[in-house]
């Protein structure tokens, strides 16, 4: 297995942070390594549903994002990735602060990978858990100026 290029990861984190949806959601990649990703979201009023708690779709977005990036580094440079299912359980409501999603690719594969993510509030309490199957898309990789691997 090739070593991921730290410069690639640094550039990727900035590209993702500045992309429209992650920027809108106030979400960014904190850390990435083979089979693992940490996603941070700083909560704001826009994340709340009418009862004043974080909307379930916000939590689902975190799980979807953390599972995706947990599986990403195992892909060849010319391949993309897409989540094909998402299953989750909400365990605790949240009203403010920072959420952290820890993604882990449990079964990496060249075709269909399987990943899980856990979402924690700013006090470290488990808020949600979810899993996702991820499909590799040959020829759909991100074109970056920096090589993905050393």
C-alpha positions, 0 to 999 in steps of 0.5 A: 500500500502506498503512503498517502501524500500529506500535501495532498491531504492538506490541499484536499482538506482545504478544497472540501472546506471551501466547497459549497455544501461543507461550507454551508454546513459549517463542516470540515475534515479535521483528520484523515488516514487510511480507513479513518476520518474525523469531521467537525461541524460547528453548530449554528441556528441554521442546523436546528429544527422547529423544536430547537434541536439539531435536525436529524438530516444534519446528523445524517450528513455528518455520518455520510461525510465521515464514512465517505472520507474514511474510505477515500484514501484507499481508492486509486487516484483515478477513482471516485466514491459514492455512498449507496446506503446510509443507516443510522440511529439517533441516540441523543439530542443536541442544541448547540456546540460542536459535533465530531464525527469519527468515521472508520472503514471497516471493510475496504474493497475495490468495489463496495466498501463498508464503513461506520461513523459515530457522532459525539457532542462537545462533551464527548457524549455519543449522539448517533451511530451509522453505517454506509456501503460505499461504491468505487467509481473508476474514472471519477477521481478528483483531479488535483495538482498534488499527487495522492500518493508518495 
